[in-house]
Amino acid sequence: MRLTDFISPEAVVANLRATNKKQLLQELSERAAKLSGLSAREIFDALLHRERLGSTGIGEGIAIPHGKLTKVKSIFGLFARLERPIDFDSLDGAPVDLVFLLLAPEASGADHLKALACVARELRDPGLVASLRATRNTEGLYSLMEQRSKPHAA
């Protein structure tokens, strides 16, 4: 599984503005709704439900908010680099500036976990993370993910 299996160039945002976690999740939900045809409210509710279980801020300025929805047909991803880091209640307390949203079908089971593992594995690479932080445009951000297109054993 690779990042480009579930993210498209249209689902990459450079310089997203948000001042807090709730506003960020709302903005991500609205953008995901436009691209996926799903309801922004349903996406937001699923993300909030997951955040109540524990923050999806995994540390090092990275968050992977995710949720499962019955109306999702296949795994959907959206990546955003924030204009300014925000508090996300991350495990290490560091503010977040790189966010990878994942939505999966309710019955996706192992595929959802494989997608989460793929994103987490890629975003643990210090070289990729530094490049994502240094890149200022959407095309460049997607290109970095596309370069990571070699399949991973999951």
C-alpha positions as CSV (number, residue, x, y, z in Angstrom):
1,M,0.0,0.0,0.0
2,R,1.2,3.5,-0.8
3,L,0.1,7.0,-0.2
4,T,-1.1,7.6,-3.8
5,D,-3.5,4.6,-3.4
6,F,-5.8,6.8,-1.4
7,I,-4.9,10.4,-2.1
8,S,-5.2,12.5,-5.3
9,P,-3.6,15.8,-6.3
10,E,-6.9,17.6,-5.5
11,A,-6.8,16.2,-1.9
12,V,-3.6,18.1,-1.0
13,V,-3.7,21.5,0.6
14,A,-0.7,23.8,1.2
15,N,-0.9,26.5,3.8
16,L,-4.2,25.6,5.4
17,R,-5.3,28.1,8.0
18,A,-6.7,27.0,11.3
19,T,-6.3,28.4,14.8
20,N,-7.4,25.4,16.8
21,K,-8.1,21.7,16.6
22,K,-11.8,22.0,16.2
23,Q,-11.5,24.5,13.4
24,L,-9.0,22.3,11.7
25,L,-11.2,19.3,11.8
26,Q,-14.1,21.3,10.5
27,E,-12.0,22.7,7.6
28,L,-10.7,19.2,6.8
29,S,-14.3,17.8,6.9
30,E,-15.6,20.5,4.5
31,R,-12.7,19.9,2.0
32,A,-13.1,16.1,2.2
33,A,-16.9,16.5,1.7
34,K,-16.4,18.5,-1.5
35,L,-14.0,15.8,-2.9
36,S,-15.8,12.7,-1.7
37,G,-19.5,13.7,-2.0
38,L,-20.0,12.8,1.7
39,S,-21.6,15.0,4.2
40,A,-19.2,17.4,6.0
41,R,-21.2,17.0,9.2
42,E,-20.9,13.2,9.1
43,I,-17.1,13.4,8.5
44,F,-16.7,15.9,11.3
45,D,-18.7,13.8,13.7
46,A,-16.7,10.7,12.9
47,L,-13.4,12.6,13.4
48,L,-14.6,14.1,16.7
49,H,-15.8,10.7,17.9
50,R,-12.3,9.3,17.2
51,E,-10.5,12.2,18.9
52,R,-12.6,11.6,22.0
53,L,-10.9,8.2,22.3
54,G,-7.5,9.9,22.3
55,S,-5.7,12.4,20.2
56,T,-4.6,11.3,16.7
57,G,-1.6,13.7,17.1
58,I,1.2,11.1,16.9
59,G,4.0,13.5,17.7
60,E,6.7,15.4,15.9
61,G,4.1,17.9,14.6
62,I,2.1,15.2,12.8
63,A,-1.6,14.2,13.2
64,I,-3.5,11.5,11.4
65,P,-7.2,12.2,12.1
66,H,-9.3,9.3,10.9
67,G,-12.7,7.7,11.0
68,K,-15.0,5.1,9.5
69,L,-18.2,5.9,7.7
70,T,-20.9,3.7,6.2
71,K,-21.2,5.8,3.0
72,V,-17.4,5.8,2.2
73,K,-16.9,3.5,-0.7
74,S,-13.1,3.2,-0.5
75,I,-10.3,4.6,1.6
76,F,-10.0,8.4,1.1
77,G,-7.1,10.6,2.1
78,L,-6.5,14.3,2.4
79,F,-3.2,15.9,3.3
80,A,-2.7,19.4,4.6
81,R,0.3,21.4,5.6
82,L,-0.8,24.1,8.0
83,E,0.1,27.7,7.6
84,R,1.0,27.8,11.3
85,P,1.3,25.0,13.8
86,I,-1.6,24.5,16.2
87,D,-2.2,22.7,19.5
88,F,-3.6,19.3,18.8
89,D,-3.3,17.6,22.2
90,S,-0.6,15.4,20.6
91,L,1.1,12.6,22.5
92,D,4.4,14.6,22.8
93,G,2.7,18.0,23.4
94,A,4.2,19.4,20.2
95,P,2.0,21.6,18.0
96,V,0.9,20.1,14.7
97,D,1.6,21.4,11.2
98,L,1.2,18.3,9.0
99,V,-2.1,16.5,8.9
100,F,-3.2,13.4,7.0
101,L,-6.9,12.8,7.1
102,L,-8.1,9.2,6.4
103,L,-11.7,8.1,5.9
104,A,-12.5,4.4,5.5
105,P,-15.6,2.3,4.9
106,E,-17.3,1.0,8.0
107,A,-16.4,-2.6,7.2
108,S,-12.9,-1.9,5.9
109,G,-11.2,-3.7,8.8
110,A,-7.6,-4.6,7.9
111,D,-7.5,-2.1,4.9
112,H,-8.1,0.8,7.2
113,L,-5.3,-0.4,9.5
114,K,-3.0,-0.9,6.6
115,A,-3.7,2.6,5.3
116,L,-3.0,4.1,8.8
117,A,0.2,2.1,9.0
118,C,1.3,3.3,5.6
119,V,0.7,7.0,6.5
120,A,2.4,6.6,9.9
121,R,5.4,4.8,8.3
122,E,5.9,7.4,5.6
123,L,5.5,10.3,8.0
124,R,8.2,8.8,10.3
125,D,10.8,9.5,7.6
126,P,12.6,12.7,8.7
127,G,13.6,13.5,5.1
128,L,10.1,13.3,3.8
129,V,8.7,15.4,6.7
130,A,11.4,18.1,6.2
131,S,10.6,18.2,2.5
132,L,6.8,18.4,3.2
133,R,7.5,21.3,5.6
134,A,9.7,23.1,3.1
135,T,7.3,22.8,0.2
136,R,5.0,25.7,-0.3
137,N,2.7,24.5,-3.1
138,T,0.1,21.8,-3.6
139,E,1.8,20.3,-6.7
140,G,5.1,20.0,-4.9
141,L,3.5,18.3,-1.9
142,Y,1.7,15.7,-4.1
143,S,4.9,15.1,-6.0
144,L,6.7,14.2,-2.8
145,M,4.0,11.7,-2.0
146,E,4.1,10.3,-5.5
147,Q,7.9,9.8,-5.2
148,R,7.1,7.5,-2.3
149,S,5.1,5.3,-4.6
150,K,7.0,2.1,-4.1
151,P,4.6,-0.5,-2.5
152,H,5.2,-1.5,1.1
153,A,4.6,-4.9,2.6
154,A,1.8,-4.5,5.1
